[in-house]
Amino acid sequence: MIAYELDNKLYVNVTNRCTNRCGFCIREREEGIGQDLWLEKEPNASEIIEAVGDGGSYSEVVFCGYGEPLLRLPEVIETAKHLKRLGKRVRVNTNGQADLIWKRKIAPELEGAVDAVSISLNAASAGHYQRLCQSAFGEEAYEGILAFAKDCTAHIPEVTLTVVDFIAQEEIDDCAAIAEGLGTRFRVRKYND
């Protein structure tokens, strides 16, 4: 399924691939989110645009599925620009590793196409992040996420770092301080979100 509704938002699923293997990821749970988001093939930009149409009456269109949406950067940008022409608010939920994936700074490419980016931080240190999220980039992923978040603040109106609430409160507080230091918003997600 490419497009699906959740909480009056239209979500867009463009890939099942991810650079992380988080043990807490919803795709690792049998019940998932109650909809089958496993893609038989990755859709091209035309197929994504056809699936989202005009974005309907949804308050926001969010690129978030069973994989890392920014692995499909060209398709995300093309679809986001289509949605922006229609006056839609566009958000990307990401693991924040896009610069490492593409080997360049990609935040400038999102400018004007994306209104908000939500970046999963999930830990206050590189070592803990790697234990939780098992990135293909190893501990380098953590610094990459922080650099990406900082870069996004110069190009995207709303940048939020998030953590899942099963980490210790002290670490949540440390992550909040990291977000504040980078000039981003901060949100604690419920484990079952």
N, C-alpha and C positions, 0 to 999 in steps of 0.2 A: 504494500500500500504506500503510495507516494504522499497523499494528503489525507490528514485526519483531524478531527475536531477534538479539542480538550479545553474545558473551562472557557468557552466563548473565544477561543483562539484557534486559528488554522495552523496546524503543524505540518512541516514539509520534510519528508524523509528521502534523502538523496543517495544514501549509501549505507551498507551494513559494515563497511570496513572502519577500523579505528586503530590508532597508534597505541592505545592503551588496552589493558586487559584487567580492568577494575573488578575485583571480586564482588563489590557491592552494586555493580551496574544492573539496571532493571532488565537488560536483555539476558542476563544470566539466570533470571528467575523464570520458572516455567510459565507463570501466569502473565508475565510481561506487563503490559498496560491494558490488557483485555482486547487488543486488536492485533492482527497479524501484520507486523511491520517488516518481516523478512522479505527482502526483494529478490525476485528471480534474476533480475539484471538491473544494473544501474541505469536510470532513465537519463536521456539526453535533455538538453535545455528545453527543447520544444515539448517533450513529453511532460516535463515538470510544469511548464507554463500552462499546458492544457489541463493538467490535474488541478492546479490552483485557480485557474480561470481569472476572474476579477477580484478574487479574495473574499467575495461575498460580504456579509455584514459583520465579519469578525473584527474584533477590536485590534488584533495584531496578527501578523503572519510570522511564524517562528520556524527557522531552519533547525530542526532537532529530530533525530530519529534513532535508529539502532546503530548509528555509526557517527563518525566525525564529519560534519557537513563540509568543513573547509578542505577536506581531501578533494572535494569537487568544486574548488574555488571558481573556475570559469562559469560553471552552471549556476552556482549560487549567485554570483554577481549579475549574470544575465537575467535570471528570474527576479532578483531583488530590484533591479532597475525597472523591469516590467511592472512590478507591484508599486514602486514609488511613482511611476507615471500615472497610476490609478489612484494615487493618494493614500496608499496603505502604509501603516507603520510596520517596519521590518526589524526583526531581532534574529541574531544568530546565537545559539547555545553551542559552546565549543570547549574543547579541552585546552585550548590556548597554544597548541603546538604548530600552528600553521606556518610560522616563519621557519621552523625547523623542517617541516615537510617540503616547503617550496624553496628553501634556501635563499630567501629574500624577505624583506619587510613587506607584509601584505596589507597592513592597516590602511595605507593611502589608497589602495585599490577598492576598499570597502566604503570609503568616504562618499557621501551622497547617495549611496545605495542602501546603507544599513543605518538604522536609527539607534540601535542598541546591541550590545554584545554582552553575553553572560559567560564568564570564564570560570570553569571548575578548578579551583585551587586545591581544596581538600586536605592540605597539610601545611605546616609552618616551616618545613625543612625539606631539602632535596631527598635526603635519605628516607624520611617517612613517606614522602610523596611516592617514591619509587616502590616502597614496600606495599602501599595501598593500591597504586594505579598501574604498576608494571609497564611503564612506557617503553616502547621500542627504542627510544632515544636515551634510556638509562637516566641517571641523575641529571644529565644535561637538560632534560625536559623542564625541570623546575625553573632554572634561570631563564630558559626560553619563554616560559609562561609569563614570568614577571616582566620580561622585556616587551613581550607582545602586549600585555595589559597596559604598560606605560605608554607604548607607542599608540595604542588605540585611543587613549585619552586626548591625543592631539587631532584625531580624525573622525571620531564617532561621538555623537552627543551624549550617550549614556553607556557607561562601562561599569559592570558589576562583577566583582569576584565573589564566588560562592564556595561554601563548604557543606558537606553532608553532616547532619547532627549526631552521628555516632562517634565522632572523635571527642576527646576530652575537652571540657569547657576551657581549660587553660590554653589548649591549642586553638580553639575557636577564637579566643581573645587575641592570641598572637596573630592569627590570620586577619582578624579585623584591623589590627594595627598595621599589618602589611598593606592592606587595602587603603587605609587612610594615608599611609606614606606614599603610595602610588597615585593618590588622588582619584580613587575609584569608589563606587558604592560597594556595599558588602551585604550579603544575604546568607542566612543559614537555611539550607534546604532540609526538609524532613526526609528521612531515609526512604520512605515509601513514595516520595514524589516521582 
